[in-house]
Every structure is written in C-alpha cells, then in structure tokens.
Amino acid sequence: MRTRGRTALTILTVAFVLGAAVPARAHSFPEQESPSAGQTLSAPPGEVSIKFDAPIENLFAKIEVDGADGKNYAVGDPTLTSDGRTLSIKLGALAPGVYTVKWAVVCIDTHHTNGSYIFTVKGPGA
C-alpha cells in the first residue's frame, strides 16, 4: 500500500509542477539581416537593417557599423518599423573592407540581447 501512495503522490506532484509551469518569456533575436552575416558585397550598402523575431523597444535600440579603422560609419539615429521588429541605420560612405555590425536591443518584455556580425565590401567604395 505504501508504494501505491508514493506513486500517487509522485504523479500528483509532477502534474502540479507541469501545470504550474510559467511559459518562457521571449527574447528578441535577429531572424534576418541586410546585408547578411558574412555576406560579401560588390558595392557598399546605404543602410543596415536587422529584423528581429519579437518586437523591441525603440528607446533602447542601438546599432553601429564599425570599420577596420575603428570608426562607426552609422549616420544618425536608428529607426524602427511600426511593428517594432526591424531596426535600421543609414550609413556613411564605405570603402572596400570588412565591417562589423554591433546591435543591442531590449525586447518589449524587458529582456536585453545583443550581438554582432561582419560583412565585406569588395567593390568600389566612396
């Protein structure tokens, strides 16, 4: 009889824990970049944009595009689409070379995420 009681208690405990589980909150991570991570371009882009898998807060969104010289080639403030998912920044004149896109955002549920990736400009620069 003790084994049945323990088994029943174990099943009830597991059911309670699974039933009371709180769903995980979302974090905003890139699902599409332009230029893409690792992409080699024949001409310099006029802007960089990153589409996230969840809406982000405009106030805390940051993006920069650094050249090998350490200079940030982003111009002005980043913009966010009305759905809160695509962050863009205009770029100054880019010469051929490797550029690092660095981003930091806060999801609407207050989780912070950040990251970076590179792209290469092979063609004629400004």
Buried (B, 14 or more C-beta within 10 A) or exposed (E): EEEEEEEEEEEEEEEEEEEEEEEEEBBBEBEEBBBEEEBEBEEBBEBBBBBBEBBBBBEEBBBBBBBEEEEBBBEEEBBBEEEBBBBBBBBBEBBBEEBBBBBBBBBEEEBEBEEEBEBEBEEEEE
